[in-house]
Structures are given as structure tokens and as C-alpha cells.
Amino acid sequence: MDKLTTDVCVVGGGMAGLAAAVTASRQGARVVLVQDRPVLGGNVSSEVRIHITGADPRQVREAHAAEVQQRLQGGAEGAADFE
């Protein structure tokens, strides 16, 4: 098993987990996001579909997912380095 060195480990890819991971990454931390489901978003994901009052869950989830994906691909400042 490979060993990862990280500054922050976020467990859970729900809305709070995504927000924590993105915020830490924006601050320059190396972040590991641990998720046990095939999609991000927790209760507002396409699996569960419980909406957050006052927010369009698709827009929030898609914005966070797009930023997470961009950071994983190394296209954003503070992106994780997996090499």
C-alpha cells in the first residue's frame, strides 16, 4: 500500500466535506478527501436527492465537484501532488 502525506484529511464527500476540502486546498494545504460512495455530494447527490433549503443542490454540487476535479488534475493553485 502506498503511503500518502497530507496536511488535511477530510472524511466524507458530502456538502460539508467538499467545502472543507476545497477551503483547505485554497489555503495551500495538501488535502486527501476520503469518500465511500461513487458520487460526491452526500444527501444532495444523485443517489439520495435530499435538497438543502435555499440552495439549488445541482449548482452547488457541480461547482464544488468541478473545482475538486480541477485541483486533482493539477489545474488550480494548491492542487494535490500525487506523484
Helices and strands as residue ranges (DSSP letters): E 8-11, H 15-26, E 31-34, G 42-44, H 57-72
